[in-house]
Amino acid sequence: MDKEFFKIQFFYTFVMMTITNYICDLLYRYDCVIVPDFGAFLTKRIAAHFSEDTHLMYPPQKQLSFNQQITNNDGLLANYIVSNEQVTYDKALEKIKTFVLQVKTELENKGRVTFSDIGFFNVNFENNLIFEPLHTSNYLPEAFGLSTLMSSSILRETLKEEVQALEEKAPIAFTPEKRKSSKFVKYAAAAAVALFLSGVGINAYKNHVVQHNVVEAIKAEALVEQEIQSASFVLDIPNPLPGISVKVKQFAEDSFEAETTPLQKYHIVAGAFREFENVDKKIKQLKRKGFSPKYIGENKYGLHQVIYSSHTSKNEAINALNAIKRHENSSAWLLVKK
């Protein structure tokens, strides 16, 4: 009986470690990793910043959070298990279900469960799930190799008071016979200039850091919005939903076909715009380059989407996307409408 119990415990522990490692791998590549029937791990890019309280310079990184409301299966984790373990899709879903059951059991029995290199969950007195991320891993690939730096504070006023006190206690008398003291004066002047320049250099460095952080913050916000707009996954999930026909309004100034057939569910997106007038400009620009662009309406974020082309075959769409990325637009991405 004890032997059978230990086998079961070992199996659950192995599943916990394996699924946790898969989640870590996906967090390096995606900003949203959903664990079906449990919740979603979300990441947000933040720029490098300096903490005056701890005197630490932190590198750019992905800030990790958890949303318990997002539980629908998007197939990302299951397909990753399929590709790594060479098992069926149903087997991968069964493994995720076992993992979630084990996590909920530990939360119910112990009130706490830890995901290695990710964070830990607690259940508070109101029976709410609380997530605390760990800071041992930085899931931003661009920041690989960068570490936190310590910057010691400079007490300029304290040093100035000590120097003044020493000058008052030890006055210097200059006489014609003591010409050698001029060397000491030269060295002292050189040291004072060096201290002054070092202070100026530190101030210039801090100003540079502030300007850099502002630019990086703007870039990070733009990247987050772009990732949200392009958050569609091309997955081989059994029994896909039937295609739909999307109809959108026509431009009066430069009309074009804005309807896709039910079979053309793969679209290569050229851009998504907040202002509707930018759609017309983008379509004219692409037509001059020889493309046949289309406007396929607004997405759920209220952005107007323009596509290069639509395709019925996934392989055909991927080939066309790769060609556009190489020769035309490296930011183009594939949208799947089901």
C-alpha positions as CSV (number, residue, x, y, z in Angstrom):
1,M,0.0,0.0,0.0
2,D,2.8,2.4,0.9
3,K,4.6,1.5,-2.3
4,E,1.5,2.3,-4.4
5,F,1.1,5.6,-2.5
6,F,4.6,6.7,-3.2
7,K,4.2,5.8,-6.9
8,I,1.1,8.1,-7.1
9,Q,2.9,10.9,-5.3
10,F,5.9,10.6,-7.6
11,F,3.6,10.7,-10.6
12,Y,1.8,13.9,-9.4
13,T,5.1,15.6,-8.6
14,F,6.5,14.7,-12.0
15,V,3.5,16.2,-13.7
16,M,3.7,19.4,-11.6
17,M,7.4,19.9,-12.5
18,T,6.8,19.1,-16.2
19,I,3.8,21.4,-16.8
20,T,5.5,24.2,-14.8
21,N,8.6,24.0,-17.0
22,Y,6.4,24.1,-20.1
23,I,4.7,27.3,-18.8
24,C,8.1,28.9,-18.2
25,D,9.2,28.1,-21.8
26,L,6.1,29.7,-23.2
27,L,6.4,32.8,-21.0
28,Y,9.6,33.6,-22.9
29,R,7.7,33.6,-26.2
30,Y,4.2,34.8,-25.4
31,D,2.6,37.5,-23.3
32,C,-0.3,35.3,-22.3
33,V,-0.2,31.6,-21.3
34,I,-3.5,30.1,-20.3
35,V,-3.8,27.0,-18.0
36,P,-7.3,25.7,-18.8
37,D,-9.8,25.7,-15.9
38,F,-7.3,27.5,-13.7
39,G,-6.2,30.9,-15.0
40,A,-3.8,32.8,-17.2
41,F,-0.3,34.0,-16.6
42,L,0.2,37.5,-18.2
43,T,3.4,39.5,-18.8
44,K,4.0,43.2,-19.4
45,R,7.2,44.7,-20.6
46,I,8.7,47.4,-18.3
47,A,11.8,49.5,-19.0
48,A,15.0,49.6,-17.0
49,H,14.6,51.7,-13.9
50,F,16.5,52.9,-10.8
51,S,15.1,52.6,-7.2
52,E,16.2,55.4,-5.0
53,D,15.1,53.5,-1.9
54,T,17.3,50.4,-2.5
55,H,19.9,52.1,-4.8
56,L,19.4,49.3,-7.3
57,M,19.4,49.6,-11.1
58,Y,17.0,47.1,-12.6
59,P,17.3,45.9,-16.2
60,P,14.3,45.8,-18.6
61,Q,12.1,42.8,-17.9
62,K,8.7,41.2,-18.2
63,Q,6.4,41.9,-15.2
64,L,4.4,38.8,-14.4
65,S,0.8,38.7,-13.2
66,F,-2.1,36.2,-13.0
67,N,-5.8,36.5,-14.0
68,Q,-8.1,33.9,-12.6
69,Q,-10.9,34.9,-14.9
70,I,-9.2,33.7,-18.1
71,T,-9.7,30.0,-18.1
72,N,-10.9,29.1,-21.7
73,N,-8.5,26.7,-23.5
74,D,-6.7,28.4,-26.4
75,G,-4.7,25.3,-27.2
76,L,-1.3,26.9,-26.7
77,L,-0.2,24.8,-23.7
78,A,-1.8,21.6,-25.0
79,N,-0.1,21.9,-28.4
80,Y,3.3,22.6,-26.8
81,I,2.9,19.4,-24.8
82,V,2.0,17.5,-28.0
83,S,5.1,18.8,-29.8
84,N,7.4,18.0,-26.9
85,E,6.1,14.6,-25.8
86,Q,4.8,13.3,-29.1
87,V,1.4,12.5,-27.6
88,T,-2.1,13.0,-28.9
89,Y,-4.0,16.3,-28.3
90,D,-6.5,14.5,-26.0
91,K,-3.6,13.0,-24.0
92,A,-2.1,16.5,-23.5
93,L,-5.5,17.9,-22.3
94,E,-5.7,14.9,-19.8
95,K,-2.3,15.8,-18.5
96,I,-3.2,19.4,-18.0
97,K,-6.4,18.3,-16.2
98,T,-4.3,16.2,-13.8
99,F,-2.0,19.1,-13.2
100,V,-4.9,21.5,-12.4
101,L,-6.5,18.9,-10.1
102,Q,-3.2,18.5,-8.2
103,V,-2.8,22.3,-7.8
104,K,-6.3,22.7,-6.5
105,T,-5.8,19.8,-4.1
106,E,-2.7,21.4,-2.6
107,L,-4.4,24.7,-2.3
108,E,-7.3,23.1,-0.5
109,N,-5.1,21.1,1.9
110,K,-2.2,23.4,2.4
111,G,-3.5,26.8,1.3
112,R,-0.4,27.4,-0.7
113,V,1.3,26.0,-3.9
114,T,4.5,27.0,-5.6
115,F,5.3,27.1,-9.3
116,S,9.1,26.9,-9.7
117,D,10.7,30.1,-11.3
118,I,7.2,31.6,-11.6
119,G,5.6,32.4,-8.3
120,F,3.4,31.0,-5.5
121,F,-0.3,31.0,-4.8
122,N,-2.0,31.6,-1.5
123,V,-5.7,31.4,-0.4
124,N,-6.6,34.3,1.9
125,F,-9.2,34.3,4.7
126,E,-11.8,35.3,2.2
127,N,-11.0,32.2,0.1
128,N,-9.6,34.3,-2.7
129,L,-6.6,33.1,-4.7
130,I,-3.6,35.4,-4.3
131,F,-0.5,35.2,-6.7
132,E,2.9,36.5,-5.7
133,P,5.5,36.4,-8.6
134,L,9.1,35.4,-8.0
135,H,11.9,37.6,-9.3
136,T,14.5,34.9,-10.0
137,S,13.8,34.7,-13.7
138,N,13.5,37.5,-16.3
139,Y,11.3,36.3,-19.2
140,L,12.4,39.1,-21.5
141,P,14.8,37.5,-24.1
142,E,16.3,40.8,-25.0
143,A,17.5,41.3,-21.4
144,F,19.4,38.0,-21.3
145,G,22.7,38.3,-19.3
146,L,21.7,41.7,-17.7
147,S,21.6,41.7,-13.9
148,T,20.7,44.2,-11.1
149,L,23.4,46.7,-10.3
150,M,24.0,48.4,-6.9
151,S,24.8,52.1,-6.9
152,S,26.1,53.6,-3.7
153,S,24.8,57.0,-2.6
154,I,27.2,60.0,-2.6
155,L,27.1,62.2,0.6
156,R,28.4,65.4,-0.9
157,E,27.2,67.7,2.0
158,T,28.7,65.5,4.7
159,L,32.1,65.4,3.0
160,K,32.0,69.2,2.5
161,E,31.4,69.8,6.2
162,E,34.3,67.5,7.2
163,V,36.7,69.3,4.8
164,Q,35.6,72.7,6.2
165,A,36.2,71.4,9.8
166,L,39.7,70.2,8.9
167,E,40.5,73.5,7.3
168,E,39.5,75.4,10.4
169,K,41.6,73.2,12.7
170,A,44.7,73.1,10.5
171,P,45.4,76.5,8.8
172,I,48.2,76.6,6.3
173,A,50.9,79.4,6.6
174,F,52.7,80.2,3.4
175,T,56.3,81.5,3.6
176,P,58.9,82.3,0.9
177,E,61.2,79.5,2.2
178,K,58.6,76.7,1.7
179,R,58.3,76.7,-2.1
180,K,57.8,72.9,-2.2
181,S,54.2,73.3,-0.8
182,S,53.2,74.5,-4.3
183,K,53.2,70.9,-5.5
184,F,50.7,70.0,-2.8
185,V,48.5,72.9,-3.9
186,K,48.7,71.6,-7.5
187,Y,47.7,68.1,-6.4
188,A,44.9,69.4,-4.3
189,A,43.5,71.6,-7.2
190,A,43.7,68.6,-9.5
191,A,41.8,66.4,-7.0
192,A,39.2,69.1,-6.6
193,V,38.7,69.3,-10.4
194,A,38.4,65.5,-10.6
195,L,35.8,65.5,-7.9
196,F,33.8,68.2,-9.6
197,L,34.0,66.4,-13.0
198,S,32.9,63.1,-11.4
199,G,29.9,64.9,-9.9
200,V,29.0,66.4,-13.3
201,G,29.5,63.0,-15.0
202,I,27.2,61.3,-12.5
203,N,24.5,63.9,-13.0
204,A,24.8,63.5,-16.7
205,Y,24.5,59.8,-16.4
206,K,21.4,60.0,-14.3
207,N,19.8,62.4,-16.8
208,H,20.7,60.0,-19.6
209,V,19.0,57.1,-17.6
210,V,15.9,59.2,-17.1
211,Q,15.6,60.0,-20.8
212,H,16.3,56.4,-21.7
213,N,13.6,55.1,-19.4
214,V,11.0,57.5,-20.9
215,V,11.8,56.3,-24.4
216,E,11.8,52.7,-23.3
217,A,8.4,53.1,-21.5
218,I,6.9,54.5,-24.7
219,K,8.3,51.6,-26.7
220,A,7.0,49.1,-24.2
221,E,3.5,50.5,-24.3
222,A,3.5,50.4,-28.1
223,L,4.8,46.8,-28.0
224,V,2.1,45.7,-25.5
225,E,-0.6,47.2,-27.7
226,Q,0.8,45.5,-30.8
227,E,1.0,42.2,-29.0
228,I,-2.6,42.5,-27.9
229,Q,-3.7,43.3,-31.4
230,S,-1.8,40.4,-32.9
231,A,-2.6,37.8,-30.2
232,S,-3.9,35.1,-32.4
233,F,-2.5,31.6,-32.4
234,V,-2.3,29.2,-35.4
235,L,-3.1,25.8,-33.8
236,D,-4.1,22.4,-35.1
237,I,-7.1,22.0,-32.7
238,P,-9.5,19.2,-33.6
239,N,-13.0,20.1,-34.9
240,P,-12.5,23.7,-35.7
241,L,-15.5,26.1,-35.8
242,P,-17.1,26.7,-39.2
243,G,-16.0,29.8,-41.2
244,I,-18.0,33.0,-41.1
245,S,-18.6,35.7,-43.7
246,V,-17.6,39.1,-42.6
247,K,-19.1,42.2,-44.2
248,V,-17.8,45.8,-43.5
249,K,-18.5,49.2,-44.8
250,Q,-17.1,50.5,-48.1
251,F,-15.0,53.6,-48.6
252,A,-16.8,56.3,-50.6
253,E,-13.5,57.9,-51.8
254,D,-11.8,54.7,-53.0
255,S,-14.1,51.7,-52.8
256,F,-12.7,48.1,-52.7
257,E,-13.9,44.6,-51.9
258,A,-14.2,44.1,-48.1
259,E,-15.8,40.7,-48.0
260,T,-14.1,37.3,-47.4
261,T,-15.5,33.9,-48.3
262,P,-16.2,31.4,-45.5
263,L,-13.2,29.3,-46.7
264,Q,-10.8,32.2,-46.6
265,K,-10.1,32.2,-42.9
266,Y,-6.4,32.9,-43.0
267,H,-5.6,36.6,-43.4
268,I,-2.2,38.4,-43.6
269,V,-2.6,41.6,-41.7
270,A,-0.8,44.7,-42.9
271,G,-1.9,47.0,-40.1
272,A,-4.5,48.0,-37.6
273,F,-5.5,51.6,-37.1
274,R,-7.3,53.6,-34.5
275,E,-8.4,56.3,-37.0
276,F,-10.6,55.1,-39.9
277,E,-9.0,57.5,-42.4
278,N,-5.6,55.8,-42.1
279,V,-7.2,52.7,-43.6
280,D,-7.7,54.5,-46.9
281,K,-4.1,55.7,-46.9
282,K,-2.8,52.2,-46.2
283,I,-4.8,50.6,-49.0
284,K,-3.7,53.2,-51.6
285,Q,-0.1,52.7,-50.5
286,L,-0.4,48.9,-50.9
287,K,-2.1,49.1,-54.2
288,R,0.7,51.3,-55.6
289,K,3.0,48.4,-54.6
290,G,1.0,45.9,-56.6
291,F,-1.0,44.3,-53.7
292,S,-4.7,43.7,-53.5
293,P,-5.5,44.8,-50.0
294,K,-8.8,44.5,-48.2
295,Y,-10.4,46.1,-45.2
296,I,-12.0,43.4,-42.9
297,G,-13.5,45.6,-40.2
298,E,-12.7,46.3,-36.5
299,N,-11.3,43.9,-34.0
300,K,-12.5,43.7,-30.4
301,Y,-10.1,46.5,-29.5
302,G,-11.8,48.9,-31.9
303,L,-8.9,48.9,-34.4
304,H,-9.6,48.9,-38.2
305,Q,-7.7,46.1,-39.8
306,V,-6.2,46.1,-43.4
307,I,-4.9,42.8,-44.9
308,Y,-2.6,42.0,-47.8
309,S,-4.5,38.9,-48.8
310,S,-6.8,36.0,-47.6
311,H,-6.2,32.3,-48.1
312,T,-8.1,29.0,-47.6
313,S,-5.0,27.0,-46.9
314,K,-2.9,27.5,-43.8
315,N,0.3,26.4,-45.6
316,E,-0.4,28.8,-48.4
317,A,-1.0,31.6,-45.9
318,I,2.2,30.9,-44.0
319,N,4.3,30.9,-47.2
320,A,2.8,34.2,-48.3
321,L,3.4,35.7,-44.8
322,N,7.0,34.6,-44.8
323,A,7.5,36.2,-48.2
324,I,6.0,39.5,-47.1
325,K,8.1,39.5,-43.9
326,R,11.3,39.0,-45.9
327,H,10.6,41.6,-48.7
328,E,7.9,44.0,-47.5
329,N,6.9,44.2,-43.9
330,S,8.6,42.4,-41.0
331,S,5.7,43.3,-38.7
332,A,3.0,41.6,-40.7
333,W,1.2,38.8,-38.9
334,L,-1.3,36.0,-39.5
335,L,-4.9,36.4,-38.4
336,V,-7.2,33.3,-38.2
337,K,-10.9,33.9,-38.3
338,K,-13.0,30.9,-37.5
